[in-house]
Amino acid sequence: GNSVTQMEGPVTLSEEAFLTINCTYTATGYPSLFWYVQYPGEGLQLLLKATKADDKGSNKGFEATYRKETTSFHLEKGSVQVSDSAVYFCALTNSGSARQLTFGSGTQLTVLP
Amino acid sequence: DVKVTQSSRYLVKRTGEKVFLECVQDMDHENMFWYRQDPGLGLRLIYFSYDVKMKEKGDIPEGYSVSREKKERFSLILESASTNQTSMYLCASKARDRDTGELFFGEGSRLTVL
């Protein structure tokens, strides 16, 4: 079956530091990959996505590249801000139905001023 | 702005009580979902619905039921709440299209069962 493994948190960084949150996956076929973000007190929202190998998703200064050879989709940002403090979820689906959306366990990021 | 609204942000119930969690979306989406979020476990799908009166079990349906009488509303029901159902519950919706990943989430309902 499908599975998503994220680096364990919590992650604490100083403002303007470089961020990497690792995500690796196991799936059959050719999954689509996603990063969702959950800000404090809010629901999840889609941050970025990539639907085929070598695609790069980007949004709000965050980037992730779909690496089929390493089955990875690591999230990166060059300079984090306090407002980036949130929980980040990696997810995948390889079906036409969103029922098969599989989430990782989430990584808590705290950015200190 | 698109919106998924969950009726209660925080609930405290006693063991054995019947609990209703309500979710309404204003985007005319066909698909609606209930997830449970627990630390270290991510999101786990309880039930989903792809149309009015239609439902399918997710990965952890035991102890839960759902109701979808109108397109915009999807209810999660705990017939007899237990302490192991203390959790954050998230409702989500999605249009029936080829973009399978973009779910729109509500803010969550944090349920405590004593």
Interface residues (C-beta under 8 A of the other chain):
Chain A: V4 S32 F34 G41 E42 G43 L44 Q45 L46 K49 F89 A91 T93 S95 G96 S97 A98 R99 Q100 L101 F103 G104 S105 G106
Chain B: V4 N31 F33 G40 L41 G42 L43 L45 F48 E56 G58 L90 A92 K94 R98 T100 G101 E102 L103 F104 F105 G106 E107 G108
